[in-house]
């Protein structure tokens, strides 16, 4: 995939949750396909009080 993820945390949250729900089904799969660091996404979204829920496969 040629497109990067947004830098804005709220937009990142929306894009990541949508991509996980509709295309990738796990954060690991999204990160592998898009060649992005999982910790970067997790840390960015922790900054706006969202945590990745492994059982639900989404940030809540």
mmCIF file of the N, C-alpha and C atoms, coordinates in Angstrom:
data_MODEL
# 
_entry.id   MODEL 
# 
loop_
_atom_site.group_PDB 
_atom_site.id 
_atom_site.type_symbol 
_atom_site.label_atom_id 
_atom_site.label_alt_id 
_atom_site.label_comp_id 
_atom_site.label_asym_id 
_atom_site.label_entity_id 
_atom_site.label_seq_id 
_atom_site.pdbx_PDB_ins_code 
_atom_site.Cartn_x 
_atom_site.Cartn_y 
_atom_site.Cartn_z 
_atom_site.occupancy 
_atom_site.B_iso_or_equiv 
_atom_site.pdbx_formal_charge 
_atom_site.auth_seq_id 
_atom_site.auth_comp_id 
_atom_site.auth_asym_id 
_atom_site.auth_atom_id 
_atom_site.pdbx_PDB_model_num 
ATOM 1   N N  . UNK A 1 1  ? 0.850   -1.180 0.000  1.00 0.00 ? 1  UNK A N  1 
ATOM 2   C CA . UNK A 1 1  ? 0.000   0.000  0.000  1.00 0.00 ? 1  UNK A CA 1 
ATOM 3   C C  . UNK A 1 1  ? 0.892   1.238  0.000  1.00 0.00 ? 1  UNK A C  1 
ATOM 4   N N  . UNK A 1 2  ? 0.580   2.205  -0.797 1.00 0.00 ? 2  UNK A N  1 
ATOM 5   C CA . UNK A 1 2  ? 1.414   3.380  -0.965 1.00 0.00 ? 2  UNK A CA 1 
ATOM 6   C C  . UNK A 1 2  ? 1.062   4.535  -0.029 1.00 0.00 ? 2  UNK A C  1 
ATOM 7   N N  . UNK A 1 3  ? -0.082  4.496  0.606  1.00 0.00 ? 3  UNK A N  1 
ATOM 8   C CA . UNK A 1 3  ? -0.544  5.621  1.403  1.00 0.00 ? 3  UNK A CA 1 
ATOM 9   C C  . UNK A 1 3  ? -0.085  5.489  2.843  1.00 0.00 ? 3  UNK A C  1 
ATOM 10  N N  . UNK A 1 4  ? 0.344   6.599  3.432  1.00 0.00 ? 4  UNK A N  1 
ATOM 11  C CA . UNK A 1 4  ? 0.736   6.595  4.830  1.00 0.00 ? 4  UNK A CA 1 
ATOM 12  C C  . UNK A 1 4  ? -0.461  6.857  5.723  1.00 0.00 ? 4  UNK A C  1 
ATOM 13  N N  . UNK A 1 5  ? -0.216  6.782  6.991  1.00 0.00 ? 5  UNK A N  1 
ATOM 14  C CA . UNK A 1 5  ? -1.269  7.060  7.964  1.00 0.00 ? 5  UNK A CA 1 
ATOM 15  C C  . UNK A 1 5  ? -1.227  8.531  8.342  1.00 0.00 ? 5  UNK A C  1 
ATOM 16  N N  . UNK A 1 6  ? -2.377  9.090  8.733  1.00 0.00 ? 6  UNK A N  1 
ATOM 17  C CA . UNK A 1 6  ? -2.420  10.505 9.101  1.00 0.00 ? 6  UNK A CA 1 
ATOM 18  C C  . UNK A 1 6  ? -1.604  10.784 10.362 1.00 0.00 ? 6  UNK A C  1 
ATOM 19  N N  . UNK A 1 7  ? -1.109  11.989 10.483 1.00 0.00 ? 7  UNK A N  1 
ATOM 20  C CA . UNK A 1 7  ? -0.341  12.411 11.659 1.00 0.00 ? 7  UNK A CA 1 
ATOM 21  C C  . UNK A 1 7  ? -1.261  12.866 12.794 1.00 0.00 ? 7  UNK A C  1 
ATOM 22  N N  . UNK A 1 8  ? -2.409  13.440 12.464 1.00 0.00 ? 8  UNK A N  1 
ATOM 23  C CA . UNK A 1 8  ? -3.350  13.915 13.477 1.00 0.00 ? 8  UNK A CA 1 
ATOM 24  C C  . UNK A 1 8  ? -3.897  12.714 14.260 1.00 0.00 ? 8  UNK A C  1 
ATOM 25  N N  . UNK A 1 9  ? -3.766  12.707 15.589 1.00 0.00 ? 9  UNK A N  1 
ATOM 26  C CA . UNK A 1 9  ? -4.184  11.546 16.382 1.00 0.00 ? 9  UNK A CA 1 
ATOM 27  C C  . UNK A 1 9  ? -5.661  11.160 16.232 1.00 0.00 ? 9  UNK A C  1 
ATOM 28  N N  . UNK A 1 10 ? -6.561  12.117 16.175 1.00 0.00 ? 10 UNK A N  1 
ATOM 29  C CA . UNK A 1 10 ? -7.984  11.785 16.043 1.00 0.00 ? 10 UNK A CA 1 
ATOM 30  C C  . UNK A 1 10 ? -8.282  11.181 14.674 1.00 0.00 ? 10 UNK A C  1 
ATOM 31  N N  . UNK A 1 11 ? -7.675  11.704 13.656 1.00 0.00 ? 11 UNK A N  1 
ATOM 32  C CA . UNK A 1 11 ? -7.847  11.147 12.312 1.00 0.00 ? 11 UNK A CA 1 
ATOM 33  C C  . UNK A 1 11 ? -7.185  9.773  12.229 1.00 0.00 ? 11 UNK A C  1 
ATOM 34  N N  . UNK A 1 12 ? -6.030  9.629  12.852 1.00 0.00 ? 12 UNK A N  1 
ATOM 35  C CA . UNK A 1 12 ? -5.342  8.337  12.908 1.00 0.00 ? 12 UNK A CA 1 
ATOM 36  C C  . UNK A 1 12 ? -6.238  7.293  13.569 1.00 0.00 ? 12 UNK A C  1 
ATOM 37  N N  . UNK A 1 13 ? -6.861  7.647  14.663 1.00 0.00 ? 13 UNK A N  1 
ATOM 38  C CA . UNK A 1 13 ? -7.768  6.737  15.368 1.00 0.00 ? 13 UNK A CA 1 
ATOM 39  C C  . UNK A 1 13 ? -8.872  6.251  14.443 1.00 0.00 ? 13 UNK A C  1 
ATOM 40  N N  . UNK A 1 14 ? -9.494  7.168  13.749 1.00 0.00 ? 14 UNK A N  1 
ATOM 41  C CA . UNK A 1 14 ? -10.582 6.831  12.849 1.00 0.00 ? 14 UNK A CA 1 
ATOM 42  C C  . UNK A 1 14 ? -10.111 5.919  11.717 1.00 0.00 ? 14 UNK A C  1 
ATOM 43  N N  . UNK A 1 15 ? -9.003  6.271  11.102 1.00 0.00 ? 15 UNK A N  1 
ATOM 44  C CA . UNK A 1 15 ? -8.484  5.498  9.970  1.00 0.00 ? 15 UNK A CA 1 
ATOM 45  C C  . UNK A 1 15 ? -8.066  4.100  10.419 1.00 0.00 ? 15 UNK A C  1 
ATOM 46  N N  . UNK A 1 16 ? -7.333  4.016  11.520 1.00 0.00 ? 16 UNK A N  1 
ATOM 47  C CA . UNK A 1 16 ? -6.851  2.710  11.991 1.00 0.00 ? 16 UNK A CA 1 
ATOM 48  C C  . UNK A 1 16 ? -8.022  1.812  12.370 1.00 0.00 ? 16 UNK A C  1 
ATOM 49  N N  . UNK A 1 17 ? -8.967  2.313  13.147 1.00 0.00 ? 17 UNK A N  1 
ATOM 50  C CA . UNK A 1 17 ? -10.106 1.480  13.541 1.00 0.00 ? 17 UNK A CA 1 
ATOM 51  C C  . UNK A 1 17 ? -10.918 1.031  12.329 1.00 0.00 ? 17 UNK A C  1 
ATOM 52  N N  . UNK A 1 18 ? -11.090 1.906  11.358 1.00 0.00 ? 18 UNK A N  1 
ATOM 53  C CA . UNK A 1 18 ? -11.834 1.541  10.149 1.00 0.00 ? 18 UNK A CA 1 
ATOM 54  C C  . UNK A 1 18 ? -11.082 0.486  9.345  1.00 0.00 ? 18 UNK A C  1 
ATOM 55  N N  . UNK A 1 19 ? -9.782  0.677  9.174  1.00 0.00 ? 19 UNK A N  1 
ATOM 56  C CA . UNK A 1 19 ? -8.991  -0.304 8.419  1.00 0.00 ? 19 UNK A CA 1 
ATOM 57  C C  . UNK A 1 19 ? -8.969  -1.660 9.108  1.00 0.00 ? 19 UNK A C  1 
ATOM 58  N N  . UNK A 1 20 ? -8.872  -1.668 10.439 1.00 0.00 ? 20 UNK A N  1 
ATOM 59  C CA . UNK A 1 20 ? -8.886  -2.937 11.169 1.00 0.00 ? 20 UNK A CA 1 
ATOM 60  C C  . UNK A 1 20 ? -10.254 -3.608 11.031 1.00 0.00 ? 20 UNK A C  1 
ATOM 61  N N  . UNK A 1 21 ? -11.288 -2.836 11.144 1.00 0.00 ? 21 UNK A N  1 
ATOM 62  C CA . UNK A 1 21 ? -12.645 -3.399 11.051 1.00 0.00 ? 21 UNK A CA 1 
ATOM 63  C C  . UNK A 1 21 ? -12.945 -3.930 9.653  1.00 0.00 ? 21 UNK A C  1 
ATOM 64  N N  . UNK A 1 22 ? -12.564 -3.187 8.629  1.00 0.00 ? 22 UNK A N  1 
ATOM 65  C CA . UNK A 1 22 ? -12.998 -3.512 7.268  1.00 0.00 ? 22 UNK A CA 1 
ATOM 66  C C  . UNK A 1 22 ? -11.998 -4.325 6.439  1.00 0.00 ? 22 UNK A C  1 
ATOM 67  N N  . UNK A 1 23 ? -10.700 -4.221 6.741  1.00 0.00 ? 23 UNK A N  1 
ATOM 68  C CA . UNK A 1 23 ? -9.709  -4.823 5.850  1.00 0.00 ? 23 UNK A CA 1 
ATOM 69  C C  . UNK A 1 23 ? -8.728  -5.776 6.525  1.00 0.00 ? 23 UNK A C  1 
ATOM 70  N N  . UNK A 1 24 ? -8.183  -5.391 7.655  1.00 0.00 ? 24 UNK A N  1 
ATOM 71  C CA . UNK A 1 24 ? -7.053  -6.130 8.223  1.00 0.00 ? 24 UNK A CA 1 
ATOM 72  C C  . UNK A 1 24 ? -7.417  -7.049 9.388  1.00 0.00 ? 24 UNK A C  1 
ATOM 73  N N  . UNK A 1 25 ? -8.375  -6.694 10.164 1.00 0.00 ? 25 UNK A N  1 
ATOM 74  C CA . UNK A 1 25 ? -8.888  -7.487 11.293 1.00 0.00 ? 25 UNK A CA 1 
ATOM 75  C C  . UNK A 1 25 ? -7.977  -7.533 12.512 1.00 0.00 ? 25 UNK A C  1 
ATOM 76  N N  . UNK A 1 26 ? -6.705  -7.161 12.394 1.00 0.00 ? 26 UNK A N  1 
ATOM 77  C CA . UNK A 1 26 ? -5.831  -7.007 13.561 1.00 0.00 ? 26 UNK A CA 1 
ATOM 78  C C  . UNK A 1 26 ? -4.881  -5.839 13.311 1.00 0.00 ? 26 UNK A C  1 
ATOM 79  N N  . UNK A 1 27 ? -4.411  -5.251 14.396 1.00 0.00 ? 27 UNK A N  1 
ATOM 80  C CA . UNK A 1 27 ? -3.448  -4.165 14.279 1.00 0.00 ? 27 UNK A CA 1 
ATOM 81  C C  . UNK A 1 27 ? -2.131  -4.673 13.698 1.00 0.00 ? 27 UNK A C  1 
ATOM 82  N N  . UNK A 1 28 ? -1.730  -5.870 14.073 1.00 0.00 ? 28 UNK A N  1 
ATOM 83  C CA . UNK A 1 28 ? -0.484  -6.439 13.548 1.00 0.00 ? 28 UNK A CA 1 
ATOM 84  C C  . UNK A 1 28 ? -0.534  -6.581 12.024 1.00 0.00 ? 28 UNK A C  1 
ATOM 85  N N  . UNK A 1 29 ? -1.650  -7.039 11.493 1.00 0.00 ? 29 UNK A N  1 
ATOM 86  C CA . UNK A 1 29 ? -1.796  -7.193 10.042 1.00 0.00 ? 29 UNK A CA 1 
ATOM 87  C C  . UNK A 1 29 ? -1.732  -5.844 9.338  1.00 0.00 ? 29 UNK A C  1 
ATOM 88  N N  . UNK A 1 30 ? -2.378  -4.838 9.901  1.00 0.00 ? 30 UNK A N  1 
ATOM 89  C CA . UNK A 1 30 ? -2.336  -3.490 9.325  1.00 0.00 ? 30 UNK A CA 1 
ATOM 90  C C  . UNK A 1 30 ? -0.905  -2.975 9.300  1.00 0.00 ? 30 UNK A C  1 
ATOM 91  N N  . UNK A 1 31 ? -0.205  -3.102 10.425 1.00 0.00 ? 31 UNK A N  1 
ATOM 92  C CA . UNK A 1 31 ? 1.169   -2.597 10.512 1.00 0.00 ? 31 UNK A CA 1 
ATOM 93  C C  . UNK A 1 31 ? 2.099   -3.320 9.554  1.00 0.00 ? 31 UNK A C  1 
ATOM 94  N N  . UNK A 1 32 ? 1.937   -4.621 9.432  1.00 0.00 ? 32 UNK A N  1 
ATOM 95  C CA . UNK A 1 32 ? 2.783   -5.391 8.516  1.00 0.00 ? 32 UNK A CA 1 
ATOM 96  C C  . UNK A 1 32 ? 2.555   -4.968 7.070  1.00 0.00 ? 32 UNK A C  1 
ATOM 97  N N  . UNK A 1 33 ? 1.290   -4.846 6.680  1.00 0.00 ? 33 UNK A N  1 
ATOM 98  C CA . UNK A 1 33 ? 0.979   -4.491 5.297  1.00 0.00 ? 33 UNK A CA 1 
ATOM 99  C C  . UNK A 1 33 ? 1.390   -3.059 4.966  1.00 0.00 ? 33 UNK A C  1 
ATOM 100 N N  . UNK A 1 34 ? 1.180   -2.156 5.908  1.00 0.00 ? 34 UNK A N  1 
ATOM 101 C CA . UNK A 1 34 ? 1.491   -0.747 5.651  1.00 0.00 ? 34 UNK A CA 1 
ATOM 102 C C  . UNK A 1 34 ? 2.928   -0.391 6.016  1.00 0.00 ? 34 UNK A C  1 
ATOM 103 N N  . UNK A 1 35 ? 3.654   -1.359 6.558  1.00 0.00 ? 35 UNK A N  1 
ATOM 104 C CA . UNK A 1 35 ? 5.045   -1.164 6.956  1.00 0.00 ? 35 UNK A CA 1 
ATOM 105 C C  . UNK A 1 35 ? 5.202   0.024  7.909  1.00 0.00 ? 35 UNK A C  1 
ATOM 106 N N  . UNK A 1 36 ? 4.382   -0.005 8.971  1.00 0.00 ? 36 UNK A N  1 
ATOM 107 C CA . UNK A 1 36 ? 4.466   1.017  10.014 1.00 0.00 ? 36 UNK A CA 1 
ATOM 108 C C  . UNK A 1 36 ? 4.734   0.329  11.344 1.00 0.00 ? 36 UNK A C  1 
ATOM 109 N N  . UNK A 1 37 ? 5.302   1.075  12.269 1.00 0.00 ? 37 UNK A N  1 
ATOM 110 C CA . UNK A 1 37 ? 5.642   0.544  13.580 1.00 0.00 ? 37 UNK A CA 1 
ATOM 111 C C  . UNK A 1 37 ? 4.403   0.543  14.484 1.00 0.00 ? 37 UNK A C  1 
ATOM 112 N N  . UNK A 1 38 ? 4.064   -0.624 14.981 1.00 0.00 ? 38 UNK A N  1 
ATOM 113 C CA . UNK A 1 38 ? 2.888   -0.774 15.854 1.00 0.00 ? 38 UNK A CA 1 
ATOM 114 C C  . UNK A 1 38 ? 3.013   0.113  17.089 1.00 0.00 ? 38 UNK A C  1 
ATOM 115 N N  . UNK A 1 39 ? 4.210   0.169  17.676 1.00 0.00 ? 39 UNK A N  1 
ATOM 116 C CA . UNK A 1 39 ? 4.398   0.965  18.898 1.00 0.00 ? 39 UNK A CA 1 
ATOM 117 C C  . UNK A 1 39 ? 4.156   2.453  18.654 1.00 0.00 ? 39 UNK A C  1 
ATOM 118 N N  . UNK A 1 40 ? 4.485   2.924  17.475 1.00 0.00 ? 40 UNK A N  1 
ATOM 119 C CA . UNK A 1 40 ? 4.247   4.329  17.147 1.00 0.00 ? 40 UNK A CA 1 
ATOM 120 C C  . UNK A 1 40 ? 2.750   4.630  17.162 1.00 0.00 ? 40 UNK A C  1 
ATOM 121 N N  . UNK A 1 41 ? 1.967   3.755  16.562 1.00 0.00 ? 41 UNK A N  1 
ATOM 122 C CA . UNK A 1 41 ? 0.512   3.937  16.548 1.00 0.00 ? 41 UNK A CA 1 
ATOM 123 C C  . UNK A 1 41 ? -0.040  3.857  17.968 1.00 0.00 ? 41 UNK A C  1 
ATOM 124 N N  . UNK A 1 42 ? 0.363   2.832  18.698 1.00 0.00 ? 42 UNK A N  1 
ATOM 125 C CA . UNK A 1 42 ? -0.131  2.639  20.068 1.00 0.00 ? 42 UNK A CA 1 
ATOM 126 C C  . UNK A 1 42 ? 0.228   3.837  20.938 1.00 0.00 ? 42 UNK A C  1 
ATOM 127 N N  . UNK A 1 43 ? 1.464   4.300  20.868 1.00 0.00 ? 43 UNK A N  1 
ATOM 128 C CA . UNK A 1 43 ? 1.899   5.435  21.688 1.00 0.00 ? 43 UNK A CA 1 
ATOM 129 C C  . UNK A 1 43 ? 1.177   6.722  21.311 1.00 0.00 ? 43 UNK A C  1 
ATOM 130 N N  . UNK A 1 44 ? 0.982   6.945  20.012 1.00 0.00 ? 44 UNK A N  1 
ATOM 131 C CA . UNK A 1 44 ? 0.275   8.145  19.564 1.00 0.00 ? 44 UNK A CA 1 
ATOM 132 C C  . UNK A 1 44 ? -1.150  8.156  20.094 1.00 0.00 ? 44 UNK A C  1 
ATOM 133 N N  . UNK A 1 45 ? -1.825  7.020  20.017 1.00 0.00 ? 45 UNK A N  1 
ATOM 134 C CA . UNK A 1 45 ? -3.217  6.967  20.458 1.00 0.00 ? 45 UNK A CA 1 
ATOM 135 C C  . UNK A 1 45 ? -3.347  6.912  21.982 1.00 0.00 ? 45 UNK A C  1 
ATOM 136 N N  . UNK A 1 46 ? -2.326  6.438  22.668 1.00 0.00 ? 46 UNK A N  1 
ATOM 137 C CA . UNK A 1 46 ? -2.317  6.534  24.135 1.00 0.00 ? 46 UNK A CA 1 
ATOM 138 C C  . UNK A 1 46 ? -2.290  7.997  24.557 1.00 0.00 ? 46 UNK A C  1 
ATOM 139 N N  . UNK A 1 47 ? -1.650  8.818  23.738 1.00 0.00 ? 47 UNK A N  1 
ATOM 140 C CA . UNK A 1 47 ? -1.569  10.251 24.029 1.00 0.00 ? 47 UNK A CA 1 
ATOM 141 C C  . UNK A 1 47 ? -2.922  10.940 24.035 1.00 0.00 ? 47 UNK A C  1 
ATOM 142 N N  . UNK A 1 48 ? -3.920  10.333 23.404 1.00 0.00 ? 48 UNK A N  1 
ATOM 143 C CA . UNK A 1 48 ? -5.277  10.888 23.443 1.00 0.00 ? 48 UNK A CA 1 
ATOM 144 C C  . UNK A 1 48 ? -6.213  9.926  24.184 1.00 0.00 ? 48 UNK A C  1 
ATOM 145 N N  . UNK A 1 49 ? -5.628  9.127  25.068 1.00 0.00 ? 49 UNK A N  1 
ATOM 146 C CA . UNK A 1 49 ? -6.365  8.238  25.980 1.00 0.00 ? 49 UNK A CA 1 
ATOM 147 C C  . UNK A 1 49 ? -7.102  7.084  25.302 1.00 0.00 ? 49 UNK A C  1 
ATOM 148 N N  . UNK A 1 50 ? -6.509  6.513  24.275 1.00 0.00 ? 50 UNK A N  1 
ATOM 149 C CA . UNK A 1 50 ? -7.069  5.320  23.644 1.00 0.00 ? 50 UNK A CA 1 
ATOM 150 C C  . UNK A 1 50 ? -6.066  4.181  23.774 1.00 0.00 ? 50 UNK A C  1 
ATOM 151 N N  . UNK A 1 51 ? -6.568  3.013  24.105 1.00 0.00 ? 51 UNK A N  1 
ATOM 152 C CA . UNK A 1 51 ? -5.752  1.807  24.246 1.00 0.00 ? 51 UNK A CA 1 
ATOM 153 C C  . UNK A 1 51 ? -6.249  0.777  23.239 1.00 0.00 ? 51 UNK A C  1 
ATOM 154 N N  . UNK A 1 52 ? -5.335  -0.062 22.762 1.00 0.00 ? 52 UNK A N  1 
ATOM 155 C CA . UNK A 1 52 ? -5.733  -1.126 21.840 1.00 0.00 ? 52 UNK A CA 1 
ATOM 156 C C  . UNK A 1 52 ? -6.296  -2.289 22.630 1.00 0.00 ? 52 UNK A C  1 
ATOM 157 N N  . UNK A 1 53 ? -7.529  -2.672 22.328 1.00 0.00 ? 53 UNK A N  1 
ATOM 158 C CA . UNK A 1 53 ? -8.194  -3.807 22.966 1.00 0.00 ? 53 UNK A CA 1 
ATOM 159 C C  . UNK A 1 53 ? -8.026  -5.015 22.050 1.00 0.00 ? 53 UNK A C  1 
ATOM 160 N N  . UNK A 1 54 ? -7.125  -5.917 22.437 1.00 0.00 ? 54 UNK A N  1 
ATOM 161 C CA . UNK A 1 54 ? -6.822  -7.100 21.627 1.00 0.00 ? 54 UNK A CA 1 
ATOM 162 C C  . UNK A 1 54 ? -8.056  -7.962 21.370 1.00 0.00 ? 54 UNK A C  1 
ATOM 163 N N  . UNK A 1 55 ? -8.916  -8.084 22.361 1.00 0.00 ? 55 UNK A N  1 
ATOM 164 C CA . UNK A 1 55 ? -10.083 -8.958 22.221 1.00 0.00 ? 55 UNK A CA 1 
ATOM 165 C C  . UNK A 1 55 ? -11.114 -8.394 21.249 1.00 0.00 ? 55 UNK A C  1 
ATOM 166 N N  . UNK A 1 56 ? -11.187 -7.073 21.152 1.00 0.00 ? 56 UNK A N  1 
ATOM 167 C CA . UNK A 1 56 ? -12.144 -6.424 20.251 1.00 0.00 ? 56 UNK A CA 1 
ATOM 168 C C  . UNK A 1 56 ? -11.497 -5.968 18.961 1.00 0.00 ? 56 UNK A C  1 
ATOM 169 N N  . UNK A 1 57 ? -10.177 -6.032 18.894 1.00 0.00 ? 57 UNK A N  1 
ATOM 170 C CA . UNK A 1 57 ? -9.406  -5.597 17.723 1.00 0.00 ? 57 UNK A CA 1 
ATOM 171 C C  . UNK A 1 57 ? -9.767  -4.172 17.311 1.00 0.00 ? 57 UNK A C  1 
ATOM 172 N N  . UNK A 1 58 ? -9.707  -3.282 18.302 1.00 0.00 ? 58 UNK A N  1 
ATOM 173 C CA . UNK A 1 58 ? -9.926  -1.864 18.023 1.00 0.00 ? 58 UNK A CA 1 
ATOM 174 C C  . UNK A 1 58 ? -9.385  -1.033 19.167 1.00 0.00 ? 58 UNK A C  1 
ATOM 175 N N  . UNK A 1 59 ? -9.192  0.248  18.901 1.00 0.00 ? 59 UNK A N  1 
ATOM 176 C CA . UNK A 1 59 ? -8.792  1.174  19.948 1.00 0.00 ? 59 UNK A CA 1 
ATOM 177 C C  . UNK A 1 59 ? -10.054 1.681  20.624 1.00 0.00 ? 59 UNK A C  1 
ATOM 178 N N  . UNK A 1 60 ? -10.039 1.646  21.948 1.00 0.00 ? 60 UNK A N  1 
ATOM 179 C CA . UNK A 1 60 ? -11.199 2.103  22.734 1.00 0.00 ? 60 UNK A CA 1 
ATOM 180 C C  . UNK A 1 60 ? -10.739 3.068  23.806 1.00 0.00 ? 60 UNK A C  1 
# 
